[in-house]
Amino acid sequence: MRALSKSPTARSSDAFLQDVATPLTALDDFFSKNVCRLAVNARGTLCISTAQGIFYQNRRRAYSVAPKVLGFGFLPDNRLVQLGTESLVIEGEGAVPLPQGMHVVEMSISPEGDIYVATRSEIWRRAEGKWESFEIGVPLCSFVAGAYATFWIAGNKRLYIYEGGVLQDVDAIAPPPVLPVRCMDFGADGVLWIGTRHGAACLRDGTWRYYAGRRWLPDDEVLSIASDRRGGAWIATRGGIVHIERRPMTLLQKAEHYQRLTEQRHERNGYVAECFLTRPGDLESVLLQATDNDGLWTALYLASQCFRYAVTREKDAADQARRSLRALLDLVYVTGVPGFPARALIRPGERVFQSDPGPNWYLSPTMQNTFFKGDTSSDEIDGHYLAWYLYYKLVATEEERAEITTVCRCVTDHILDHGFTLVGPDGRVTSWGVWSPEKINDDPEWQDERGLNALEILSHLRVAMYLCPSPRYEEAYRNLIQRHHYALNTLLQKVLPPIGTDNHSDDELAACAYYPLLQLETNPSLRALYRLSLERTQRILRPQRSALHNILYAACTGRKEDVAAATTWLEESPLDLRNWAMKNSHRRDVKIALERDRFGRVQLEEVLSPAEVGAYKWNMNPFVADSVGEGEVELDATHWLLPYWMGRYHGLIGG
């Protein structure tokens, strides 16, 4: 199974190879409807075979075509070889007749320049003016020649390696993700590429990488494939031709890409969230939205920018954090209810999609012609306290510190004044703004939230004690621990079946609470409990290979054994964050889990590389086998930026 591989912790000067897919935009209807074969000549130029001839990728005719060409390629000296039904046509030599009665299906040229042709049962080589054959013993659909008369052979349901009369089934070593193979090529760099009706794959360094879905291919039905001789490949599909290349990149360069992406398409007056594309796939058709969780998503982005500023001291990082801080503070100011933050707000004149346009939207009593959404949940509060803590510590001016202190005191007092709950403008406790002992300790309906909500409120009080010290907050913190065993509650923070559902959104919320709590708590007895809670949580989450959870764990404990997996995730994350559908449940190299997730979706037993699954944030399930989408949504890049800059700040990873 293709699971995330481990790599050494990155250093600031290290570059890795980033997969990038670029469609061949020079194609028009003539090419897209007539492509038969692809090949790369000795100069590294793509050539496209059609019924009218062989053309360079810019449509300039390269060569005339022999009648009924079945395949073509280039010798090491760049001479063209074309395979017809009755002969080989070798540039400079003319036609070489095939053995009488041979029904050829494919040709290949070895790195040494030997020309091979194949029937359904044999491979033939032209040597010293004569044809000699190799009996392969299996039905042949496609093949490619390697060095020293070694062949990769695709049968109906298997992929084989043939050498000196010995046939090795590749399934016994590294099963391909999908079969049957329709076409293949072997690169000069030792990488095998295969094309199927369900995408393409390459075998590099003994491990398969699968490319399917619109992130990588115009269409999953692959017609022809040609290595580009530099580790990538040109792939012809029913929907067009694409070039997949391996581009040298550092983590810092990748961070700069994600930063631009987020600032250009996802920022709305300081609020940061995913965006809609009104024309699916078109990154110019952006429609921003006021989400149910603007407070949380913006706070996580703000946190990333605080860490970024602490590492780089760049003014832009401070400016980005400051804009998002103002946005978060406005969520508190807009409601007119002291200490009650809104979920989201919409200002006059904004063209913005309004999430859930129901009765929870109110006209602000404090901001003219501005609407805000109530029923605020614990999610938003988690984000606010994390953001206040980090901005206060890493970015704030003295004036900003005073304002954060005032707002934190106001929100904390609201929670305590209402018995550890949030009460909205309608005078009622919100659906999820609950941390009271009588609910999370005694109400069976809140059993799933017991450990998480205890962790949250202890973290919030600890932040309040840091930002705006008060005997009231210290007493509340102490009482929750001594009288209501909240510190003990945190030990079972992560809930699993059969007690409750495996909720990845709760994992993200727990991360928001763990970080400030473990940075601020100095009491050895309490730290021991919180560390024990985090250790248990990390043991459960470790199989996710999550960059966020692994970096946070190392930042809070000093233990670095999971940093390599986090670095690999950061390296392998796709540059394209649109929600293209990605299917993996049909693959031969994965195992399907017995249990479905809480939304009834098929899960994998092991996570795949983020390059092979749908784009996801840390509140989403990385084990989901098949994702849906048509490119109508693009994620912001906070889920990447936050663990990266946190890791840089704590000296865990390089650039």
Sequence and secondary structure as in RCSB ss.txt:
>XXXX:A:sequence
MRALSKSPTARSSDAFLQDVATPLTALDDFFSKNVCRLAVNARGTLCISTAQGIFYQNRRRAYSVAPKVLGFGFL
PDNRLVQLGTESLVIEGEGAVPLPQGMHVVEMSISPEGDIYVATRSEIWRRAEGKWESFEIGVPLCSFVAGAYAT
FWIAGNKRLYIYEGGVLQDVDAIAPPPVLPVRCMDFGADGVLWIGTRHGAACLRDGTWRYYAGRRWLPDDEVLSI
ASDRRGGAWIATRGGIVHIERRPMTLLQKAEHYQRLTEQRHERNGYVAECFLTRPGDLESVLLQATDNDGLWTAL
YLASQCFRYAVTREKDAADQARRSLRALLDLVYVTGVPGFPARALIRPGERVFQSDPGPNWYLSPTMQNTFFKGD
TSSDEIDGHYLAWYLYYKLVATEEERAEITTVCRCVTDHILDHGFTLVGPDGRVTSWGVWSPEKINDDPEWQDER
GLNALEILSHLRVAMYLCPSPRYEEAYRNLIQRHHYALNTLLQKVLPPIGTDNHSDDELAACAYYPLLQLETNPS
LRALYRLSLERTQRILRPQRSALHNILYAACTGRKEDVAAATTWLEESPLDLRNWAMKNSHRRDVKIALERDRFG
RVQLEEVLSPAEVGAYKWNMNPFVADSVGEGEVELDATHWLLPYWMGRYHGLIGG
>XXXX:A:secstr
           TT  EEEEEEEE TT  HHHHHH  EEEE TTS EEEEETTEEEETTS EEE   TT  EEEE 
TT  EEEE SSEEEETTTEEEE  TT    EEEE TT  EEEE SSEEEEEETTEEEEEE SS  SEEEE GGGE
EEEE SS EEEEETTEEEEGGGTS  SS    EEEE TTS EEEEETTEEEEEETTEEEEE STTT S S EEEE
EE SSS EEEEETTEEEEEEEEEE HHHHHHHHHHHHHHHSEETTEE  EEESSTT TT EE EE TTHHHHHHH
HHHHHHHHHHHH  HHHHHHHHHHHHHHHHHHHTT STT   SEEE TT   EESS STTEEE SSSTT EEE  
  HHHHHHHHHHHHHHHHHT  HHHHHHHHHHHHHHHHHHHHTTSEEE TTSSEEEEEE  HHHHTT GGGGGGH
HHHHHHHHHHHHHHHHHS  HHHHHHHHHHHHTT HHHHGGG S  TTTS   HHHHHHHHHHHHHHHHH   HH
HHHHHHHHHHHHHHHHGGG  HHHHHHHHHHH   TTHHHHHHHHHHS S  EEEEE  TT TT  B SS  TTS
  BBSS   GGGS    TTS TTBS EEEEEEEE  SHHHHHHHHHHHHTTSS  
